[in-house]
Amino acid sequence: MSTERAHGDGSATRDWDSAHRAVAAAYFPHELTDPDGDGKVDLSLQTVELGAVTIGRLSWGTDVAIECAYPGAYEVNIPLSGRLHSRSRASRGDVTDIVSTPGRGTVFTAGRPSLISRWTADCDVIGVKFDAAHLEREADRVHAARSRGRLVLPEQVDLRTDEGRSWLNLVTALSAQQREPVDLLANPLVGPQLATAVTAAFLLMVGPEPVDAARPLRPRTVKRVLDALEADPAHPWTLAEMAAQAPTSVRRLQEAFAEHLGASPTVALRDIRLARAHRDVEAGAGTVSDIAARWGFSSASRFAAAYRRRYGRPPSTALRS
């Protein structure tokens, strides 16, 4: 008899076939087996869809084995508890056995058949799935170099580094988001931006810089990026889009801005937006919400806080006077 419970974009079930179908629908078609043969399962699954990126939290409640070809997408499985035993075959035929425990994540490459030989009963996993075309396109932008097909990623990532912990905290927080009653993450102005942020942070954590990335950026190259931001400050700029204006990698762009301006690209963009918004406040050109939206601030409250820090009074007070 099937026992299913739904919560948000997720489900829980003690029925083997229902569990198999739920995980296949959220991630990939796969072969699921019961290595102990006891037929027990207690699935808990919660997913958040961000367009090209899916973030989920998953536990089976029993030992399972999963065989999958990862069609059209890359995946990172990060145990929060327990152990994840995996085996993959590289293009040259070598077989690699990987055991991930809390603090490490297993990376599965799109189109490469892999076997999770044992997902232990106590293994609670954060699973991040990247659409292959999206991840490869973002890699081109983040590293300012063509990836030429499938990315070469490490088979295991260390999440105990500063960058690793930061990325894990981000995806863990997103995996805990409740989708009701208001599905903010489904908003086309929110979901894709978060997907890009998760992807860029992952690539910066695992991907090496191109060989020519060590060349310093000249001030006029930084100015080219600033000119693009000045031309359209209301655009929802990502770091990858800014870097593409140079063109360079995201990391080199950040270093160049710090060297030549003493500020990050996002701080520079905020300053440009504040200057435009200040002009509108002084002219009384709309409400606080109108002006915040006009110049690309994510919310009126964030705009008001930044404005007060910069100009010493809230924009509402300035508008009234």
C-alpha positions as CSV (number, residue, x, y, z in Angstrom):
1,M,0.0,0.0,0.0
2,S,1.3,3.5,-0.9
3,T,1.7,6.1,1.7
4,E,2.4,9.5,0.2
5,R,2.6,13.0,1.7
6,A,3.2,16.2,-0.3
7,H,4.9,19.3,1.1
8,G,5.7,22.3,-1.2
9,D,7.5,21.1,-4.4
10,G,8.2,17.8,-2.8
11,S,6.9,14.5,-1.5
12,A,7.4,11.8,1.0
13,T,6.4,8.1,0.5
14,R,7.0,4.6,1.8
15,D,6.1,3.0,-1.5
16,W,9.1,1.9,-3.6
17,D,7.6,2.6,-7.1
18,S,6.2,6.0,-6.0
19,A,9.6,7.0,-4.6
20,H,11.3,5.9,-7.9
21,R,8.9,8.0,-10.0
22,A,9.1,11.1,-7.8
23,V,12.9,11.2,-7.9
24,A,13.0,10.4,-11.7
25,A,10.6,13.3,-12.3
26,A,12.6,15.8,-10.3
27,Y,16.1,14.7,-11.5
28,F,16.7,12.0,-14.1
29,P,15.4,8.6,-15.3
30,H,17.4,6.0,-13.5
31,E,17.7,2.4,-12.4
32,L,16.9,2.1,-8.7
33,T,17.8,-1.1,-6.8
34,D,17.6,-2.3,-3.3
35,P,21.0,-3.7,-2.4
36,D,19.7,-5.3,0.9
37,G,16.6,-6.7,-0.7
38,D,14.3,-5.7,2.2
39,G,11.9,-3.6,0.0
40,K,11.7,-0.8,2.5
41,V,11.9,2.9,1.6
42,D,11.0,6.1,3.4
43,L,11.6,8.9,0.8
44,S,11.7,12.5,1.7
45,L,12.1,14.9,-1.2
46,Q,11.9,18.7,-1.4
47,T,12.9,20.5,-4.6
48,V,13.2,24.1,-5.7
49,E,13.1,24.9,-9.5
50,L,15.1,27.9,-10.7
51,G,14.7,27.2,-14.4
52,A,18.0,25.8,-15.6
53,V,19.0,24.8,-12.0
54,T,17.2,22.4,-9.7
55,I,18.1,22.3,-6.0
56,G,16.7,19.5,-3.8
57,R,17.0,17.8,-0.5
58,L,16.6,14.1,-0.6
59,S,16.9,11.1,1.7
60,W,15.7,7.5,1.0
61,G,15.5,6.2,4.5
62,T,17.1,3.0,3.4
63,D,20.2,1.9,1.5
64,V,19.7,2.2,-2.3
65,A,21.8,1.9,-5.4
66,I,21.2,4.1,-8.5
67,E,22.5,3.8,-12.0
68,C,22.1,6.8,-14.3
69,A,23.5,8.3,-17.5
70,Y,22.8,11.9,-16.5
71,P,21.2,12.9,-19.8
72,G,21.5,16.6,-20.6
73,A,22.5,17.8,-17.2
74,Y,25.3,17.8,-14.6
75,E,24.6,17.0,-10.9
76,V,26.4,17.6,-7.6
77,N,25.3,15.5,-4.7
78,I,26.4,16.7,-1.3
79,P,25.8,14.5,1.8
80,L,24.7,16.4,4.9
81,S,24.9,13.1,6.8
82,G,25.8,9.5,6.0
83,R,27.9,8.3,3.0
84,L,27.5,8.3,-0.8
85,H,29.5,5.6,-2.6
86,S,29.9,6.2,-6.4
87,R,31.6,4.8,-9.4
88,S,32.2,6.4,-12.7
89,R,34.0,5.5,-15.9
90,A,36.0,8.3,-17.6
91,S,36.2,8.7,-21.4
92,R,39.6,6.9,-21.4
93,G,38.0,3.9,-19.7
94,D,39.4,4.4,-16.1
95,V,37.0,3.5,-13.3
96,T,37.0,5.8,-10.3
97,D,35.5,4.9,-6.9
98,I,34.4,7.9,-4.8
99,V,33.1,8.2,-1.3
100,S,31.6,11.5,-0.3
101,T,30.7,12.4,3.3
102,P,29.7,15.7,4.9
103,G,32.0,18.4,3.6
104,R,32.5,16.8,0.2
105,G,30.3,16.5,-2.8
106,T,30.2,14.1,-5.8
107,V,30.1,15.6,-9.3
108,F,28.3,13.7,-12.1
109,T,29.1,14.8,-15.7
110,A,26.3,15.1,-18.3
111,G,26.1,12.0,-20.6
112,R,28.5,9.9,-18.5
113,P,27.0,6.7,-17.1
114,S,27.7,6.5,-13.4
115,L,26.7,4.2,-10.5
116,I,25.8,5.3,-7.0
117,S,26.7,1.9,-5.5
118,R,25.4,2.7,-2.1
119,W,23.4,5.6,-0.8
120,T,23.3,4.8,2.9
121,A,20.0,4.9,4.8
122,D,21.2,7.8,7.0
123,C,22.5,9.8,4.0
124,D,20.6,13.2,3.6
125,V,21.7,14.8,0.4
126,I,21.5,18.3,-1.2
127,G,21.3,17.6,-4.9
128,V,22.0,20.4,-7.4
129,K,21.2,19.7,-11.0
130,F,22.5,22.1,-13.8
131,D,21.1,22.0,-17.3
132,A,24.1,21.1,-19.4
133,A,23.7,23.9,-22.0
134,H,23.2,26.4,-19.2
135,L,26.3,25.3,-17.2
136,E,28.5,25.2,-20.3
137,R,27.3,28.6,-21.5
138,E,27.9,30.1,-18.0
139,A,31.4,28.6,-18.0
140,D,32.2,30.4,-21.2
141,R,31.1,33.7,-19.7
142,V,32.6,33.2,-16.2
143,H,36.0,32.1,-17.6
144,A,35.9,34.1,-20.8
145,A,36.9,31.0,-22.8
146,R,35.0,28.5,-24.9
147,S,34.5,25.2,-23.1
148,R,34.2,23.3,-26.4
149,G,31.7,20.7,-25.3
150,R,31.4,18.9,-22.0
151,L,33.1,20.6,-19.1
152,V,36.0,18.9,-17.4
153,L,35.0,19.0,-13.7
154,P,36.5,17.4,-10.7
155,E,34.7,14.2,-9.7
156,Q,34.6,15.4,-6.1
157,V,34.5,18.9,-4.6
158,D,35.8,20.0,-1.2
159,L,33.1,22.1,0.5
160,R,35.3,22.9,3.6
161,T,37.1,25.7,1.8
162,D,35.8,29.3,2.2
163,E,34.3,29.3,-1.3
164,G,32.9,25.8,-0.8
165,R,31.2,26.7,2.5
166,S,29.8,29.8,0.9
167,W,28.3,28.0,-2.0
168,L,26.9,25.2,0.2
169,N,25.3,27.7,2.5
170,L,23.6,29.3,-0.6
171,V,22.2,26.1,-2.0
172,T,21.2,24.8,1.4
173,A,19.2,28.0,2.1
174,L,17.5,27.8,-1.3
175,S,16.6,24.2,-0.8
176,A,14.7,25.1,2.4
177,Q,12.5,27.7,0.7
178,Q,8.8,27.1,1.0
179,R,6.9,27.6,-2.3
180,E,3.6,28.6,-0.8
181,P,1.6,30.7,-0.5
182,V,3.6,33.1,-2.7
183,D,6.0,31.5,-5.1
184,L,8.6,34.3,-5.3
185,L,11.3,32.0,-6.8
186,A,9.0,31.3,-9.8
187,N,9.1,35.1,-10.6
188,P,11.0,35.5,-13.9
189,L,12.9,38.4,-12.4
190,V,14.1,36.2,-9.4
191,G,14.5,32.6,-10.4
192,P,16.9,33.0,-13.4
193,Q,19.0,35.5,-11.4
194,L,19.4,33.0,-8.6
195,A,20.2,30.2,-11.0
196,T,23.0,32.3,-12.5
197,A,24.3,33.2,-9.1
198,V,24.4,29.5,-8.0
199,T,26.0,28.5,-11.3
200,A,28.7,31.2,-11.3
201,A,29.6,30.6,-7.7
202,F,30.0,26.8,-8.4
203,L,32.2,27.5,-11.5
204,L,34.4,29.9,-9.5
205,M,34.7,27.2,-6.8
206,V,35.7,24.3,-9.1
207,G,36.9,25.7,-12.4
208,P,40.5,26.7,-13.2
209,E,41.1,30.1,-14.8
210,P,42.2,30.1,-18.5
211,V,45.9,30.3,-19.1
212,D,45.7,33.9,-20.3
213,A,43.6,35.1,-17.4
214,A,46.6,36.1,-15.4
215,R,47.2,39.1,-17.7
216,P,46.3,42.3,-15.9
217,L,43.3,44.3,-17.1
218,R,44.1,47.8,-18.2
219,P,42.1,50.7,-16.7
220,R,40.5,51.4,-20.1
221,T,39.1,47.8,-20.1
222,V,37.6,48.4,-16.7
223,K,36.2,51.7,-18.1
224,R,34.5,49.7,-20.9
225,V,32.6,47.7,-18.3
226,L,31.7,50.9,-16.4
227,D,30.5,52.5,-19.6
228,A,28.2,49.5,-20.2
229,L,26.8,49.8,-16.6
230,E,26.3,53.6,-17.1
231,A,24.5,53.0,-20.3
232,D,21.9,50.7,-18.8
233,P,22.1,50.7,-14.9
234,A,18.6,49.3,-14.6
235,H,19.5,46.1,-16.3
236,P,19.7,43.1,-13.9
237,W,23.4,42.7,-14.4
238,T,25.2,39.5,-13.4
239,L,28.9,39.4,-12.8
240,A,29.2,37.1,-15.8
241,E,27.5,39.6,-18.0
242,M,29.8,42.4,-16.7
243,A,32.9,40.3,-17.4
244,A,31.7,39.6,-20.9
245,Q,31.9,43.3,-21.6
246,A,35.7,43.3,-21.0
247,P,35.9,40.4,-22.0
248,T,37.6,38.5,-19.1
249,S,36.7,36.1,-16.4
250,V,34.6,37.0,-13.4
251,R,37.5,36.6,-11.0
252,R,39.8,38.8,-13.0
253,L,37.1,41.5,-13.3
254,Q,36.7,41.5,-9.5
255,E,40.5,41.8,-9.1
256,A,40.7,44.6,-11.7
257,F,37.9,46.7,-10.1
258,A,39.6,46.3,-6.7
259,E,42.9,47.4,-8.1
260,H,41.7,50.3,-10.2
261,L,38.6,51.5,-8.3
262,G,39.0,50.1,-4.8
263,A,35.5,48.6,-5.1
264,S,33.8,45.5,-6.5
265,P,31.8,45.6,-9.8
266,T,28.5,45.2,-7.8
267,V,29.4,48.1,-5.6
268,A,30.2,50.2,-8.6
269,L,26.8,49.3,-10.2
270,R,25.0,50.2,-7.0
271,D,26.8,53.6,-6.9
272,I,25.7,54.3,-10.5
273,R,22.1,53.4,-9.7
274,L,22.1,55.5,-6.5
275,A,23.4,58.5,-8.4
276,R,20.6,58.2,-11.0
277,A,18.0,57.6,-8.3
278,H,19.2,60.6,-6.3
279,R,18.7,62.8,-9.3
280,D,15.1,61.6,-9.5
281,V,14.5,62.0,-5.8
282,E,15.7,65.6,-6.0
283,A,13.4,66.2,-8.9
284,G,10.5,64.5,-7.2
285,A,10.1,62.1,-10.2
286,G,7.9,59.5,-8.6
287,T,7.5,57.6,-5.4
288,V,10.2,55.7,-3.6
289,S,9.0,52.4,-5.1
290,D,8.8,53.9,-8.6
291,I,12.4,55.2,-8.4
292,A,13.7,52.0,-6.9
293,A,12.1,49.9,-9.7
294,R,13.2,52.4,-12.4
295,W,16.9,52.0,-11.5
296,G,17.1,48.3,-10.9
297,F,16.9,48.0,-7.1
298,S,15.5,44.6,-6.0
299,S,13.2,46.3,-3.5
300,A,12.1,49.7,-2.2
301,S,13.4,48.9,1.3
302,R,16.9,48.0,0.0
303,F,17.0,51.1,-2.1
304,A,15.9,53.3,0.9
305,A,18.6,51.7,3.2
306,A,21.3,52.3,0.6
307,Y,20.1,55.8,-0.1
308,R,20.1,56.7,3.6
309,R,23.6,55.4,4.0
310,R,24.9,57.4,1.0
311,Y,22.9,60.7,1.4
312,G,22.2,60.8,5.2
313,R,18.4,60.8,5.0
314,P,15.7,58.4,3.7
315,P,14.5,59.1,0.1
316,S,10.9,59.6,1.4
317,T,12.1,62.5,3.5
318,A,13.9,64.0,0.6
319,L,10.8,63.6,-1.6
320,R,8.6,65.4,0.9
321,S,11.0,68.3,1.2
